[in-house]
Amino acid sequence: MSVSKKIVVVAGNIGAGKTALTERIGSRLKWQTGFESVADNPYLPDFYADMKTWSFHLQMYFLGHRAEQYLQLSKEKQSVILDRSIYEDAHIFVRALHQMGNLSERDYSAYQRLFDVVVNGLPVPNLLIYVKAPVDVLMDRIHKRARGMETGISKDYLQLLDTFYTEWLANFDLCPVLTINTDNLDYVNKPEIQDLVAQHISEKLAGKEVIDL
């Protein structure tokens, strides 16, 4: 990997603003972007119809897709920013499915073993951006964007994910972490905020001290 090339991954709860940040920062900094496979995911409809039966299949698909995407983009000369990190699958979503009874202990253990092997073969990112917002704000955003497959998301589920994010990031040490609180930060519609966020990301990657937004 080129010394100047950077790999940045974006993490955050549902509705936190990951995709919007990835799109705008990628455009601002002239980076390649990578997005989560949703529209072409062959398991999502079955998963939402019967989570207990299809949780393992869905997460195996996500693991393969993200690893393949990550490896492909890591070989490009241009810096990249990815919407949703591969690490969240194991530490947030698979963990939640297991705790909720939708993933058996056997499948959970099998997934974790494969996840460890896959992740150990990937280049370490240069920066993880954690976009964060209160659960009430997340619920409001989810309702406003009205995506059909998100209609069953509950406040309790988002709170569980939020707790897992806090626990995961408390011990995350693969790369520096930049936390951006998005509840009152409108980088979607305000170019000046986009510039400010891009500046903080660039400074963090350069090893400079970043003032909390």
C-alpha positions in Angstrom: 0.0 0.0 0.0 1.3 3.4 -0.9 2.5 5.6 1.9 0.1 8.4 0.9 -2.9 6.1 0.4 -5.3 6.0 3.3 -8.0 3.4 4.2 -10.8 4.9 6.3 -13.7 3.0 7.6 -17.0 4.5 8.9 -18.8 2.9 11.8 -22.1 3.7 13.5 -25.6 2.7 14.5 -28.5 2.5 12.0 -29.5 6.1 11.0 -26.3 7.7 12.4 -25.3 9.2 9.0 -22.6 6.8 7.7 -23.6 6.7 4.1 -24.1 10.5 3.9 -20.7 11.0 5.5 -19.0 8.5 3.2 -20.5 10.1 0.1 -19.6 13.6 1.0 -16.2 13.0 2.3 -15.3 10.8 -0.6 -16.4 13.6 -3.0 -14.7 16.3 -1.0 -11.3 14.5 -0.7 -11.5 12.8 -4.1 -11.4 9.4 -2.5 -12.9 6.1 -3.7 -16.0 5.0 -1.8 -17.3 1.6 -0.9 -20.9 1.0 0.3 -22.8 -1.8 2.0 -24.5 -4.3 -0.2 -28.2 -4.0 0.5 -30.2 -3.8 -2.8 -28.5 -6.8 -4.3 -28.2 -8.8 -1.1 -30.0 -12.2 -1.8 -30.6 -13.0 1.8 -32.1 -9.8 3.2 -35.8 -10.5 2.3 -35.6 -14.0 3.8 -33.8 -12.6 6.9 -36.5 -10.1 7.6 -39.2 -12.7 7.1 -37.5 -15.3 9.4 -34.5 -14.0 11.3 -33.8 -17.1 13.3 -33.5 -19.3 10.1 -31.5 -16.8 8.0 -29.2 -14.9 10.4 -26.2 -17.1 9.9 -26.6 -17.0 6.1 -27.0 -13.3 6.0 -23.9 -12.6 8.1 -21.8 -15.0 6.1 -22.8 -13.1 3.0 -21.9 -9.8 4.6 -18.5 -11.1 5.8 -17.6 -12.3 2.3 -18.9 -9.1 0.6 -17.1 -6.8 3.0 -13.8 -8.7 2.9 -13.8 -8.9 -0.9 -14.7 -5.1 -1.2 -12.0 -4.2 1.4 -9.3 -6.2 -0.3 -10.2 -4.8 -3.8 -10.2 -1.2 -2.6 -7.0 -1.7 -0.6 -5.1 -2.5 -3.8 -6.2 0.7 -5.5 -3.7 3.6 -5.6 -6.4 6.1 -4.5 -7.4 6.6 -0.8 -10.7 5.0 0.1 -13.5 5.4 2.6 -15.9 2.6 3.3 -19.5 2.9 4.6 -19.7 0.4 7.5 -16.6 -1.4 8.8 -16.2 -5.2 8.6 -15.5 -5.2 12.4 -19.1 -4.1 13.3 -20.5 -7.3 11.9 -18.9 -9.5 14.5 -18.8 -7.1 17.4 -22.2 -5.4 17.0 -24.7 -7.1 14.8 -23.8 -10.8 15.1 -23.4 -10.3 18.8 -26.9 -8.8 18.9 -28.4 -11.6 16.9 -26.8 -14.1 19.2 -28.1 -12.4 22.3 -31.6 -12.0 20.9 -31.7 -15.8 20.3 -31.6 -15.5 16.5 -28.2 -17.1 16.2 -27.4 -20.4 17.9 -24.2 -20.9 20.0 -22.9 -23.3 17.4 -23.4 -20.8 14.5 -22.1 -17.9 16.6 -18.9 -19.7 17.4 -18.4 -20.9 13.8 -18.9 -17.3 12.5 -16.4 -15.9 15.0 -13.7 -18.3 14.1 -14.1 -17.5 10.4 -14.3 -13.8 11.1 -11.0 -13.9 13.0 -9.2 -15.7 10.1 -10.6 -13.3 7.5 -9.9 -10.1 9.4 -6.3 -11.2 10.2 -5.7 -11.3 6.5 -6.8 -7.7 5.8 -4.7 -4.5 5.9 -5.3 -2.5 9.0 -7.2 0.8 8.3 -5.6 4.1 8.9 -8.6 5.6 10.7 -12.0 4.5 12.0 -14.7 7.3 12.0 -17.5 6.6 14.5 -20.6 8.6 13.7 -22.9 8.8 16.7 -26.3 10.1 17.6 -28.8 9.6 20.5 -31.2 6.7 20.0 -34.2 9.1 19.9 -32.6 10.9 17.0 -31.8 7.6 15.2 -35.5 6.5 15.6 -36.7 9.9 14.1 -34.3 9.6 11.1 -35.3 6.0 10.5 -39.0 6.9 10.5 -38.4 9.9 8.2 -36.5 7.9 5.6 -39.2 5.2 5.7 -37.3 2.3 4.2 -39.6 -0.7 4.1 -37.1 -3.2 5.6 -36.5 -0.9 8.6 -40.1 -0.7 9.8 -39.5 -3.3 12.5 -36.5 -1.6 14.1 -37.3 -0.8 17.7 -35.9 1.7 20.2 -34.8 -1.2 22.4 -32.8 -2.8 19.5 -31.0 0.5 18.7 -30.2 0.9 22.4 -28.7 -2.6 22.5 -26.6 -1.8 19.5 -25.6 1.5 21.0 -24.4 -0.3 24.2 -22.4 -2.8 22.1 -20.8 0.1 20.1 -19.7 1.7 23.4 -18.2 -1.6 24.7 -16.5 -2.4 21.4 -14.9 1.1 20.9 -13.6 1.1 24.6 -11.2 -1.7 23.6 -10.7 -0.9 19.9 -7.0 -0.4 19.2 -6.3 -1.3 15.6 -6.1 2.3 14.4 -7.0 5.8 15.6 -10.7 6.6 16.1 -12.4 9.9 15.3 -15.9 10.2 16.9 -18.3 12.6 15.2 -21.6 13.4 17.0 -24.1 13.9 14.2 -27.3 14.8 16.1 -26.7 18.6 15.5 -24.1 18.4 12.7 -25.7 18.9 9.3 -23.0 17.8 6.9 -25.7 16.6 4.5 -26.9 20.1 3.5 -24.2 22.5 4.6 -21.0 22.6 2.5 -19.1 24.5 5.2 -19.8 21.7 7.7 -18.6 19.2 5.1 -15.3 21.2 4.7 -14.9 21.3 8.5 -15.4 17.5 8.9 -13.0 16.8 6.0 -10.4 19.1 7.6 -10.7 17.2 10.9 -10.4 13.8 9.1 -7.3 15.0 7.3 -5.7 16.3 10.5 -6.4 13.1 12.3 -4.8 11.1 9.5 -1.8 13.4 9.7 -1.5 12.7 13.5 -2.5 16.1 14.6 -4.7 16.9 17.6 -8.3 17.2 16.6 -10.7 19.5 18.5 -14.1 17.8 19.3 -16.7 18.9 16.8 
